[in-house]
């Protein structure tokens, strides 16, 4: 289903939506999302997760495990996204904007060709999922913020919608897999 959604977006949605947001570059909306997108940078969650784990591993093991889940989810999804980007070599919207280049050209390491999947989106949804598992009472807020941060990449014309869908699903799937395999018992006392 995710693959189909990315294909549909690639064929029919990515370019028209990106054209809209390219036309809004010099607006307050663009400036606002430049601030929001910073929440998709992995260092906040890597450092926060590590500090939480180090400070609470003896005092509060479940929350410490949550810190390690946050760190692990963001790290694993980020590394995976970066490997996929280099292998798949998808042109970023700026190549489309300046040179009408759209599509894939495998095995690139140049930034302009590292679009699919979105690393910010993987981080945003990976972190949102981890935080929702740690603090289930706030899961709606966690996921809402994660989705807005992921969408910021489209608003800023840094990624295509299909990049954001793939990155978001990568972050979500990574967190769920790590939680079920390594953190369920330590975080919630449930057997895997």
Residue pairs with C-beta under 8 A, 6 or more apart in sequence:
2 165
2 166
2 169
5 162
5 165
6 162
6 165
6 166
7 162
9 160
9 161
9 162
9 165
10 160
10 162
13 161
13 162
14 102
14 160
14 161
14 162
15 96
15 102
17 154
17 160
17 161
18 93
18 96
18 97
18 154
18 157
18 160
18 161
21 30
21 154
21 155
21 156
21 157
22 93
22 97
22 157
24 30
24 155
25 157
29 155
30 155
30 156
33 152
33 155
33 156
34 156
36 148
36 149
36 152
37 120
37 149
37 152
37 153
37 156
37 158
39 124
39 145
39 149
40 119
40 120
40 121
40 123
40 124
40 149
40 150
40 152
40 153
41 120
41 123
42 74
42 75
42 78
42 119
42 123
44 127
45 70
45 71
45 74
45 123
45 126
45 127
45 130
46 71
46 74
46 75
48 67
48 70
49 67
49 68
49 69
49 70
49 71
49 72
49 74
49 130
50 67
50 71
51 67
52 63
52 64
52 66
52 67
52 68
52 70
53 64
53 65
53 67
53 68
53 71
55 64
56 63
56 64
56 67
57 64
58 64
61 186
62 186
62 187
62 188
62 189
63 134
65 183
65 186
65 187
66 130
66 133
66 134
66 183
66 187
68 183
69 130
69 133
69 134
69 175
69 178
69 179
69 182
69 183
69 187
70 127
70 130
70 131
70 134
72 178
72 182
72 183
73 126
73 127
73 129
73 130
73 171
73 174
73 175
73 178
74 123
74 126
74 127
74 130
74 171
76 174
76 178
77 122
77 123
77 126
77 170
77 171
77 174
77 175
78 119
78 122
78 123
78 126
80 122
80 170
80 174
81 117
81 118
81 119
81 122
81 167
81 170
82 114
82 119
84 116
84 117
84 170
85 114
85 115
85 116
85 117
85 119
86 107
86 108
86 109
86 114
87 106
87 107
88 104
88 106
88 116
89 104
89 105
89 106
89 107
89 108
89 113
89 114
90 103
90 104
90 113
90 114
90 115
90 116
90 160
90 163
91 101
91 102
91 103
91 104
91 105
91 112
91 113
91 115
92 111
92 112
92 113
92 114
92 115
92 158
92 159
93 115
93 157
93 158
93 159
93 160
94 112
94 157
94 158
95 101
95 102
95 112
95 113
96 102
97 157
104 116
105 113
108 114
115 159
115 160
115 163
116 160
116 162
116 163
116 166
117 163
117 164
117 166
117 167
117 170
118 150
118 153
118 158
118 159
118 163
118 164
118 166
118 167
118 168
119 167
120 149
120 150
120 152
120 153
120 158
120 159
120 167
121 149
121 150
121 153
121 159
121 163
121 164
121 165
121 166
121 167
121 168
121 170
121 171
122 167
122 168
122 170
122 171
122 174
123 171
124 145
124 146
124 147
124 149
124 150
124 168
124 171
125 143
125 146
125 147
125 150
125 167
125 168
125 169
125 170
125 171
125 172
125 175
126 170
126 171
126 172
126 174
126 175
127 146
127 171
128 142
128 143
128 145
128 146
128 147
128 171
129 142
129 143
129 146
129 171
129 172
129 175
129 176
130 175
130 179
131 138
131 142
132 138
132 139
132 142
132 143
133 175
133 179
133 183
133 187
133 188
134 187
135 142
146 168
146 171
147 168
150 164
150 167
150 168
151 164
153 159
153 163
153 164
154 160
154 161
154 164
159 167
179 187
180 192
181 192
184 190
184 191
184 192
185 191
185 192
